[in-house]
Amino acid sequence: MKEYDRVELIKDRQEYSDAGVKKGDKGTILGENRLGYWLVYFDGENYQDTDGIWKTTEIDVGVKEEDLKVIKESD
């Protein structure tokens, strides 16, 4: 695994569900492996709030390497 790889969460843990992600969610690794964890930005949806500002439901979570599966390697 490396930065910018597309990954899928393959295991549910309380710490992930507390953050709002679940098994099957997909995201992108941003950053380097730190103590066995990768920082993953899980896909969200972009939307325009009532004040006109664009926001996202994207969630970033530190995930154990063994709980991720690479679905597309970065170049």
C-alpha positions in Angstrom: 0.0 0.0 0.0 1.0 3.5 -0.7 -0.3 7.1 -0.8 -3.1 7.6 -3.4 -4.0 3.9 -3.6 -7.8 3.4 -3.7 -8.8 1.1 -0.9 -11.9 -0.7 0.5 -12.5 -1.2 4.2 -12.8 -5.0 4.8 -13.5 -5.1 8.5 -15.8 -3.4 10.9 -14.4 -2.0 14.1 -16.1 0.2 16.7 -13.5 3.0 16.1 -14.5 3.0 12.4 -18.2 3.0 13.0 -17.8 5.8 15.6 -16.2 7.8 12.9 -19.0 7.0 10.4 -17.5 4.4 8.1 -18.3 0.7 7.7 -17.1 -2.4 5.9 -17.4 -1.9 2.1 -16.7 1.8 2.2 -14.1 3.0 -0.3 -11.6 5.8 -0.1 -8.1 7.0 -0.9 -4.9 6.8 1.2 -3.4 10.2 1.9 -0.2 10.2 3.8 2.3 7.5 5.0 1.9 4.5 7.1 2.2 5.5 10.8 2.5 2.7 13.4 0.5 0.3 11.2 -2.3 2.8 10.4 -3.1 4.6 7.1 -5.0 7.9 6.9 -7.9 7.1 4.5 -10.2 9.7 3.1 -13.5 7.8 2.5 -15.7 8.9 -0.3 -18.5 11.3 0.5 -20.9 13.5 -1.4 -20.4 17.1 -2.3 -23.4 19.4 -1.7 -24.2 23.1 -1.6 -25.4 24.3 1.8 -28.2 26.8 2.2 -25.6 29.6 2.6 -24.2 28.7 -0.9 -21.0 27.2 0.4 -20.0 23.8 -1.1 -19.3 21.1 1.5 -18.5 17.4 1.5 -19.5 14.4 3.6 -16.0 12.9 3.1 -14.6 11.3 6.3 -11.0 10.9 7.1 -10.0 8.0 9.5 -6.9 6.3 10.6 -7.3 2.6 9.5 -5.2 -0.5 10.4 -3.4 -1.8 7.3 -4.9 -5.3 7.8 -8.4 -3.8 7.6 -7.9 -2.5 4.1 -7.8 -4.0 0.6 -6.2 -2.2 -2.3 -8.7 -1.9 -5.2 -6.6 0.3 -7.5 -3.0 1.1 -7.1 -1.8 4.6 -7.7 0.8 5.3 -10.4 
